[in-house]
Amino acid sequence: MYLLGYDVGSSSVKATLLRAEDGIIVASATSPKKELPITAPKSGWAEQPPELWWEHLKLATAEINSAAGINPSDIKAIGISYQMHGLVLVDKNHQVLRDAIIWCDSRAVSIGEKAAEEIGKEECLKRLLNSPGNFTASKLRWVMENEPDLFARAHKMMLPGDYIAFRLTGGIKTTPSGLSEGIMWDFQQQKLSEMVLEYYGIDRELIPEVVPTFSVQAEVTSQAAEELGLKAGTRVSYRAGDQPNNALSLNVLEPGEIAATAGTSGVVYGIGKESNYDPQSRVNTFVHVNHSAENPRYGVLLCLNGTGILNSWLKHNTMGADEDYERMNELAEQVPVGSEGLRILPYGNGAERTLGNRDINSSIYGLNFNIHHRGHLLRAGQEGIVFALKYGLDIMRRMGLEIQTVRAGDANMFLSNLFGTAFATVTGTNVELYNTDGSQGAARGAGLGAGIYKDQREMFVGLKTTRTIQPDPSTAAAYQDAYQDWLGLLKQQI
């Protein structure tokens, strides 16, 4: 018996086939091998055609089928993880009306700011736990204001994961967690926010049917089965945004547990049982995947947009064609803690939530031509990302979030010993690393949603730590001095 998980990101589509009985990974695939393109028709915009996700989902599935060589009827459930905060619009014939406006698009910032002022900041925070900000509801309003003819043809709005589920099953549905990530969930009334719909003028009929995160939401159609090489009738039984799902993949479900990632974006996602919020909405609170009225679970999200793009920029602008990220880490480790006074503010990828949706761009400070070389830049980049995550984590702590355990996938920037040790030392936490990813988490979630796993404990069969990173007391003081210097530079900008 097998479970199939998809993780549909803005960089790639990942798929994992997991054996339900013991959690063993039978096959995995990623498509494309290089990053998916993102178009930016104007500065601050970011779009992708939804069909592109589906095409690469098909390619990843074909690779899984070829590698595993199993009977499609042995796949008992499918789970979906997806890039958060995007907007897909379809007409009454279910045809996509425009490219999706994705998570890192900042065109709707002013719309969200105006909404917070006119609805009332306190009212928004009390009922939405967030400012409307640059989230999906505000992006939908942008289309309404700027593309009225196109908007008039819109039949349903979807999040990226809702679109993938629609392509698999033919049904258009969403979840409470999904609505909360779009800032369309009323936490007081535990339902779709009529306040947001009324203010933005959004017709209730545009919103998909709401189904539980863990549930048999629909079944694979014969058309999708033919395209993917799957069996018609296979249950789709879980969907969640990438960060709540990343937390699930790491068994981060209870208060005090923290999930971290440092890939395309840098994220710290902590679980609480109280519906708290940051007064400035610099971190955001969502319905977590295992939330219920009886046992509330809220996910508090800190996101740093500039993480992956800074690391990539440094690679392409300081390294040779035959030098990889491992070589970058080696060069960075040759430089002492604090990069001998070189500092980087890693904010060069649009508006940043932790900065109140300001776009201050990235900055390099303290560059001394006599002592600094590319190793200093590489280390300062990694330290800058760690410091930015520390800045956001402190906001979460001031909200009352307890920080007991940090878990992360043994991947992306956590493959760097420097980065992992810096993160543990600067934040004062032990970091447990796991050989897992979002597609594995989606497969496990599907098993619970389909009733194959009877509880959360069973869902994590086979999940094991690869290593644990502890704070380094010998460098703690140097990191603290470097962080305070970095923080002073940031405060000058904001």
N, C-alpha and C positions, 0 to 999 in steps of 0.2 A: 504494500500500500504506500502510495507516494503523495506528496504535497508539492505544488508548484507555486513559487513566489516570484513576483515581478517588482522591480524597483525602477520606476520611470522618472529619471532625473533630467535636468537640463543639459548635462554633459553626456549621458549615455543611458541605455536601458540594460539593466542587469536581470538575469533570470537564474533561479536555483531550483533544482529538483532534490527534494529532501525525503529520505525514507522515514515514514512516520514512527515506526516502532522504536528506532534507536537514535533518531536525529542525525544520521549519517548523510553527508552531502554526496549524492550520486553523480550529479553533473552540474556545472555552472557555465554561464556564458555572458559575455558583454558585447553589446553592439551600439555604436561602431567601436573600433579599436582606438580611434582618436576621438576627440571631443566633438559633440554635435555642434553645428553652427548656431549662433544666436545673432539675429539681425537687429540693428539699431537705426531705424529710419531717421531718428533725431537724437540728439544728446540726451542721455538719461533714459532712453527707451530700451526695451528688450523684448523681442518677440520670437516665437517659434511656431511653425505650422504643426498642428496636432497630428496630421497625417504622418509627419516625420517620426513621431514617437511610435505610432502603430507599425510603420514599416520596419523599424529597428526591433520592436517587440517580436515581430514575425521572424526576423533574422536570428535573434537570440533564441527563440523557441526552436527553430530549425536546428540550430547547433546543439541544443539540449537533447532533442530527439535523436540526432545522429550519434551523440556521445553515449547516451543512456541505453538506447536500444530496447526500451520496454514497450509493453502494450499500453496505448493511450488510455484504455479503460481502467488501468491500475492507478491513474492519477485521480484521486478522490476529491480534491478541493484546490482552489486557486485563491491566492491572496495578492493584493495590490498595494504597493507603496508608491508615493508620487511626490513630485516637487510641489511645495505648498504655495498658496496665495495667487495662483494663476487664474486666468479667466478664459474660458472657451464659450463661444456663442454659436448656437445652431438654429436653423430655421425650422419650419413645421415639417419639412421633409428630412430633417436631421442632417442637413448639409452644413458644414462649418462656414460661417459667414466671414471670418477674418482670421489672421494668425493670432494665436494665443498671446495675451499680454502676460508675461511670466513674472516670477517672484522678484527679480532684481530690477524690474522696471519702476521708475520713480515718477512717472508723469502725473500721478494722482495725488501727490503730496499735498498740494494746496487745497484740493477738494476735501481731503480728510481733515485738514486744519480748520477750514471754514465750517465743516460739519460739527467739529468739537466745540467751536465757539458758539454756534447758533443753537445746537441742542443743549449745550452746557457741559463743560468739562467734567464737573462732578457727577452729573447724570450719566454721562458716557462711562466713566470709570466705575460707578456703582452698579450699573446694569450690564455693561459689556466687558468690564475689567480692562478695557483698553480704550485708547482714542481710535476713531475710525481709520485714521492714518492712511497709509498707502496700500491698504489691503483690498481684497477682491471687491467688496461692495463699492469702494471709492473708484476702482478701475471700471466697474460697470457704469457708474455715474459719468465717468469721463467719456465713455462711448456714447452714452445718451446725449451728452452736451455737444460732442465734437463730430459724431457720425450719426446724426439723427435718422437719415434714410436707412442706413444699415440697421440701426437699433430697432426701427419700426418693424423689421422683418424677423427680429429675434423671437424664437419660441421658447428656448430654455437656455439658462446659463449653467455652466458646469465648471468644477475644478478639474485640473488635469487627470486626477485619478478617476473622477466620475466619467470622464470621456473614455478612458481606457476600459472601464467596466461596461460602458455603453457599447463600445465596439465588440466586446466579448459576448454580451448578453442581449443587446438590443433595447435594454431598459435604461431610463435616465433617472438615477437616484443619487442621494448624497447621505451624509451622516451628521450627527450632532457635532462631532469633532471637526468635520469639514466646515460646517457653517460657522463654528467658533473661530476657525482660522481666517475666514473671510470677514470677520467682525459682523456677523449676522445672527448671533446667538444671545438671547437674553438670559443671563445667569440667574437673575431673580426668579423669573417665571419658568426657567428650564425649557425654553422653546424658541423657535424662530423669532427674531426681534421685529415686532411690528413697528417699533420706534424707528429703526433704521430704514425699513422699507418705506414707511410713510415719509420720512424726511427726504430720502433720495428719490422718491417717486417711483419705486420699483414695484411692478405688478407682482402680486403673490404667485401668479401662474408661471412666472419665469423661474421660480425656485423648484428644483426637483423634489420628488417624494423623499422623505427622510426615513432611513432604515438604521438599525443598530450596527455599530462597528463590527461586532462579532455576531454574524447571523448568516443564514443562507439567503443572500440578497437577490440572487438570480442564477440562471444556468446558461452555459455556453450554447449559443445558437449553432445550427447546422452550417451556416455560412462561415462563422468564425472558426468553427472546428475544422472545416475544409482548408481555410487559409493557414491555420496554425498546426495542422496535423494532430489535433486533439480530438477527444470524443465529445460529441454533442450531448448536452445534459450534465456535463461536469459542473459541479457547484462552485460559484464564486461567493466566498463566505467571509471575506475580510477586506477592508480597505482603510488606509490611514495616510496622512501626510508624512513626508519623509522623516521629520524630526520626532514626532510621537512614535512612529514606527521604529526609528533607530533606537529609541528608548526601549521599546518592547523587545527588539532583537537582543538587547543587552540585559534583559530581565530587570529593567528599571520601571517599576510599577507602583512602588510604595513611598510614602513620605520620607524625605531625607536622602533618597537615592538620586543620583545625578548621572546623566548621559552627556558625553562630550564627543565632538567630532571636529576635525580640521581638514576638510577637503575643499570643495568649491567654496563653501562658506565655513566659517568657524562658529560652532554652536555649543552652548551649554544649556541643557534642558533639565530642569529640576522638578521633582514631584512634591506637591503639597496637598494637604486635605482642606485647607481654608481658601476661600475665594478672595485672595489678596491681589493687590495691584500696585504698580509703581505710580505715584502721583503724576509723574511726567511721561508715563507710558513709554519709557525707554527699553523696557523688557515687556514681554507680552504673555498674557495668561490665556490658555486654551483649555477646552475639555480634553482630558487625557483619554486614551483608548479604553481604559478599564473603569471610567467614571460611571457612577450610578447615584441615584438620589439617596440611597441608603449608605453608600460608602463613596463619598465624593473624592475624586482624584483630579487634580488640576496640574497641567504642565506649564511651567514658567519658562519661556524661551528667550534666550539671549542670542542674537545673530550678528555676526561680523561679516559683511558682504565682501570685504577686501582680502580675505584669507588666501584662497587659491590663486586669485589673479595676481597678487603680489608675489607669491612664490614662483608662479609661472613667468612673470615679468622679469624677475631676477635671473631665472634660468636662461631666458632667451636673450638677455642683455648683458650678462656677465660670463656666461659659460660657452665653451666651444661646442661645435656640432656633435662631437662624439662624447660629451660629458653629460652624465645623467644626474638625477636628484640625489643618488647615493654619494656621488662625488661632491655635490654641493654641501651635503651634511658633513663630509670629511673636512672640507675647507673651513666651514663655520666652526667646527669643534676645535680648530687650531687657534682660535681667537679667544681671549679671556672673557669671563662673564662681564657684561656691560658694554662689550664691543668698543672698549677704550673711548667711551664718550659719544660714539655714533648712535643716533636714535632715528627710528623710522615710525611715523604715524601711519598705520596701514589702512587708510580710508580713501582709496582711489577708485571705488567702484560704485559710485552713486550715493544717494542719501542713506545715512546710517541711523538705525532706530536708536541705538544707545546714545547717540548724540542729538536726540530730539529731532530726527529726520533732517539734520543738516548734511550738506554735501561739502566737506572741507578739503576734499582731495587728499592725496598722500603727500607727505613731506619728509625730507631728510634733513636732519640737524646735526651740527657738530662735525661736519666732514673736514678732516685735516689731510691735505694732500701729502704731508710728510710722513704720516704714520698709517693711514688707512688704505687698505687694498680690498679686493673683491671678497675675501673671507670676512672682513668686517661688515660689509654690506649684507652678506648672506646671514651672518649671525644676528645683525641688528634687525633684519626682516623677521626672523623667527622670534626673537625677543619681543619685537613690536606687536606681533600677533598674540603672544602670550600675555603681554601687558594689557592689550585691549580686552581680552577675555577676562582677565583679573578685574578690570574696571567694571565690566558688566556683572561679574559674579558678586562683587561687593554691593551692587544695587539690589541683587536678589537677596543677599543676606539681610540688607536693611528692611526688606519686605517681610522678614521673619522666616525665610526659607532655611531649614536646617540642612547643613552640608555634611553628610556622613560618609557616603561612598561615591566615588567618581568611577564610572565605567566607560570604556571607549573601545572601538574596533581597532585591532592591531593593523592599521592601514593608514594611508595618506601621510599627513605630517607626523602622526604618532610613530611612524617607522623611524623617525629621527630620534636618536637617543638624547640629543641636545634638547629638542623640542619637548619631549616627554618629561625629562628631568626638570627643565625650566618650568613647565606647567605645574608639576607636583610641588616644586619648591616655592614658587611664587604664590600659589593658592593655598599651600599648607595642607594638601590632601594626598592620600594614597590613590594611585590610579591603577585600576585593574583593566588589563587589556584582554580582548577576546578575539578569536578568529571567526568573526561573524560579520554580516553586513545586512543592508536593508532588505535584499531579496530573500535572505534566509529568515529574517524576522517576519516577512510577509507570508512565507510558507508556514511558519509556526502559527501565526495568527489565523490562517485559513483552517488549520487543524482544529483549533479551539472553536472557531465559528461554525464549523461543520459538525461539531460534537465528536470528532475523532479523539481529541483529548478531552478528558472529563473536567480538568481544572488547569489553573496556571502552572502548577508544579509539573504536571505531565508535559505541558507545552515545551518546557526547556530541557527535555531529555537530550543528552549529548552535548549540551553547551558547556564549554570549559574555558578557563583562563589560560592564556599563553604566557603571561608574565605580569608582575606587579611592579610599578615604579613608585619609589618612596622619595619624599623630599630629601634634599642633600643639605645637611646642616652646615657643611663647610662653605657653601656658597650662598646661604640664605641672606646674610647681611649685605653682600655685594649685589644680589638681585634686588633687595629692598631699596638700596640706594639708587640703583638704576631705574627702578620703577617710579620712585618719587620724582626723579629728574624727568622721566618720560611724562608723568602725570602733569607736572608743571608746564611742559610744552603743550600738552593737549588743552589744558585750561586756558592758555593764551589764545587758542583757536576757537574755543566755544564760549 
